[in-house]
Amino acid sequence: MSTVLITGAARGLGLDFVKQYAARGWKVHACARDPDALSGIEGDIEAHRLEVTDYEAVSALAGTLQGEAIDVLINNAGVAGREATVLGSIDPDVWRQTFEVNTLAPLMIAQAFIEHVARSKQRKLIALSSRLGSIALADTGRYAYRASKAALNMKWKGLSIDTAGKGMICVVLHPGWVQTDMGGTAATLTIEQSVPAMVKLIDGLKQSDNGRFINYDGAELPW
Ligand SMILES: NC(=O)c1ccc[n+]([C@@H]2O[C@H](COP(=O)([O-])OP(=O)(O)OC[C@H]3O[C@@H](n4cnc5c(N)ncnc54)[C@H](OP(=O)(O)O)[C@@H]3O)[C@@H](O)[C@H]2O)c1
């Protein structure tokens, strides 16, 4: 049996990742600030209360799961970092919170769980990024969010180099523009179009994919 750990699992893309993997018979460690939101989903699901920026709680969970192999770790939790992005109205608190959740927390989680993933069969360390974090595709607005995801991308590239000796596969994924609380109703994709495609993509990842930035449909994205 394969095992996956998912952060931000109570709603949006994270919740559907839980449902998809549980339906395929995987053991699912579903981490959420409100684990009660996960009750009633069928499958081998262990819900854990986790605020991703509470690094003591992250370490404690890694300790609780010590000895377990985690085939796929999905750093999904994220915030939109909404601010009025015109010069003169930058909000430092929004920046700090956006970077804390979108950039630092995934690294702290990767650090805490690296050995759990390294001892598994699949050894896949995934982070949900965004094409808005691509410097090559830079556009107006969303400064904090774009910068937090660009920094996440850089860090995941570094992780892919630093963990290559352990046979890990570190990949950043863009889920598409998806109809979630974050994506909004105007988004072009439904959750059902995005998450199953990402699950299929993650399934097929090989060692040669280590260090890539990939769209939900498998297309390469420019850094
Ligand atoms: N939707 C899109 O179009 C889109 C596009 C590109 C990238 N993404 C990325 O995909 C990921 C999931 O996005 P989504 O659309 O599903 O967003 P969402 O609907 O807003 O859900 C965000 C999830 O992250 C969790 N979260 C936020 N801050 C957290 C924290 N400090 N500790 C623990 N959990 C936290 C939320 O938990 P609570 O329920 O407790 O708030 C929620 O489960 C994010 O990383 C996002 O940047 C989304």
The ligand as a MOL file (V3000), in Angstrom:
LIG
                    3D

  0  0  0     0  0            999 V3000
M  V30 BEGIN CTAB
M  V30 COUNTS 48 52 0 0 0
M  V30 BEGIN ATOM
M  V30 1 N -7.0630 27.5900 -7.2420 0
M  V30 2 C -6.1850 28.0080 -8.1420 0
M  V30 3 O -6.5520 28.5060 -9.2270 0
M  V30 4 C -4.7040 27.8600 -7.8930 0
M  V30 5 C -3.8280 28.2320 -8.9300 0
M  V30 6 C -2.4670 28.1050 -8.7300 0
M  V30 7 C -1.9880 27.5780 -7.5460 0
M  V30 8 N -2.8490 27.2180 -6.5640 0 CHG=1
M  V30 9 C -2.2570 26.6860 -5.3170 0
M  V30 10 O -2.8840 25.4710 -4.9610 0
M  V30 11 C -2.8980 25.3120 -3.5360 0
M  V30 12 C -4.3180 25.0370 -3.0520 0
M  V30 13 O -5.1190 26.1260 -3.4590 0
M  V30 14 P -6.7160 26.1230 -3.3900 0
M  V30 15 O -7.1730 26.7590 -4.6230 0
M  V30 16 O -7.2480 24.8110 -2.9650 0 CHG=-1
M  V30 17 O -6.9150 27.1980 -2.2020 0
M  V30 18 P -8.0740 27.3620 -1.1330 0
M  V30 19 O -9.3450 26.8520 -1.6610 0
M  V30 20 O -7.9890 28.7790 -0.6780 0
M  V30 21 O -7.5770 26.4060 0.0510 0
M  V30 22 C -6.3810 26.7050 0.7020 0
M  V30 23 C -6.0770 25.5780 1.6540 0
M  V30 24 O -4.8360 25.9060 2.3230 0
M  V30 25 C -5.0660 25.8220 3.7270 0
M  V30 26 N -4.2220 26.7410 4.4830 0
M  V30 27 C -4.0010 28.0610 4.2700 0
M  V30 28 N -3.1890 28.5670 5.2220 0
M  V30 29 C -2.8890 27.5250 6.0450 0
M  V30 30 C -2.1090 27.3890 7.2020 0
M  V30 31 N -1.4520 28.4460 7.7140 0
M  V30 32 N -2.0060 26.1740 7.8170 0
M  V30 33 C -2.6630 25.1110 7.2970 0
M  V30 34 N -3.4450 25.1610 6.1890 0
M  V30 35 C -3.5470 26.3630 5.5820 0
M  V30 36 C -6.5340 26.1720 3.9040 0
M  V30 37 O -6.9390 25.6990 5.1670 0
M  V30 38 P -8.1730 26.3820 5.9810 0
M  V30 39 O -9.4120 25.7250 5.4320 0
M  V30 40 O -7.8760 26.0250 7.3990 0
M  V30 41 O -8.1300 27.8560 5.7230 0
M  V30 42 C -7.1390 25.4390 2.7320 0
M  V30 43 O -7.3100 24.0750 3.0280 0
M  V30 44 C -2.3090 26.6060 -2.9630 0
M  V30 45 O -0.9420 26.4070 -2.6560 0
M  V30 46 C -2.4450 27.5960 -4.1150 0
M  V30 47 O -1.4920 28.6370 -4.0760 0
M  V30 48 C -4.1900 27.3550 -6.6950 0
M  V30 END ATOM
M  V30 BEGIN BOND
M  V30 1 1 1 2
M  V30 2 2 2 3
M  V30 3 1 2 4
M  V30 4 1 4 5
M  V30 5 2 4 48
M  V30 6 2 5 6
M  V30 7 1 6 7
M  V30 8 2 7 8
M  V30 9 1 8 9
M  V30 10 1 8 48
M  V30 11 1 9 10
M  V30 12 1 9 46
M  V30 13 1 10 11
M  V30 14 1 11 12
M  V30 15 1 11 44
M  V30 16 1 12 13
M  V30 17 1 13 14
M  V30 18 2 14 15
M  V30 19 1 14 16
M  V30 20 1 14 17
M  V30 21 1 17 18
M  V30 22 2 18 19
M  V30 23 1 18 20
M  V30 24 1 18 21
M  V30 25 1 21 22
M  V30 26 1 22 23
M  V30 27 1 23 24
M  V30 28 1 23 42
M  V30 29 1 24 25
M  V30 30 1 25 26
M  V30 31 1 25 36
M  V30 32 1 26 27
M  V30 33 1 26 35
M  V30 34 2 27 28
M  V30 35 1 28 29
M  V30 36 1 29 30
M  V30 37 2 29 35
M  V30 38 1 30 31
M  V30 39 2 30 32
M  V30 40 1 32 33
M  V30 41 2 33 34
M  V30 42 1 34 35
M  V30 43 1 36 37
M  V30 44 1 36 42
M  V30 45 1 37 38
M  V30 46 2 38 39
M  V30 47 1 38 40
M  V30 48 1 38 41
M  V30 49 1 42 43
M  V30 50 1 44 45
M  V30 51 1 44 46
M  V30 52 1 46 47
M  V30 END BOND
M  V30 END CTAB
M  END
